[in-house]
């Protein structure tokens, strides 16, 4: 992983996390609805009810998705790179296809945030203002941990060699799209918990990234997925009961 394409990928991930750190807002300033720091970075993660606000939020979700999801795919990227030692591959096309899927997710997530903001269910920073919304998102994410679709997507992420060999003839970009799609199938519900933990909350982003990395590891992931689902459901039920 010392080849130029790997160093470039690690550099992109590092820049992404540094930017997220600079954009992150402390809890007290979130509660006060105040702005701080560099105006451009803060404006990027502050929603306003107009087209410019939607574009900024989409860019913010794209940055967050890339910084969080690229590390979870490193084992798959490494497997693909190993295959490239014996046959022709295009690493950048694979990563590009993978990130394209998460770019599409970012557009949808920004649209959802926009709708929730207009309904006054989230703040201008994307944090939930509704206990009921937080409970629903936790219950949804928890229940999804037990679904066959989640398990099917995880099984492909945990066996990247089999995955790539099954679709090798489609080329690197389409393989990247497929990898991104199964990764999205694994992680979309956990990513939406950003509305609960706080969009652009660095602690949430770091914890969620670690969980999603561990979930895709064959040995660790098999003992993590269902207990995590149970914990999320428990948290959702607790919030629902306390809001009555």
Buried (B, 14 or more C-beta within 10 A) or exposed (E): EEEEBBEEBBEBBEEBBEBBEEBBBEEEBBEEEEBEEEEEBBBBBBBBEEEEBBEBBBBBBBBBBBBBBBBBBBBBBEBBBEBBEEEEBBBBBBBBBBBBBBBBBBBEBBBBBBEBBEEEBBBBBBBBBBEEBBBBBBBBBBBBBEEEEBBEBBBBBBBBEEBBEEEBEEBBBBBBBBBBBBBBBBBBBBBBBBBBBBBBBBEBBBEBBEBBBBBBBEEEBBEBBBEBBEEBBEBBBEBBEEEE
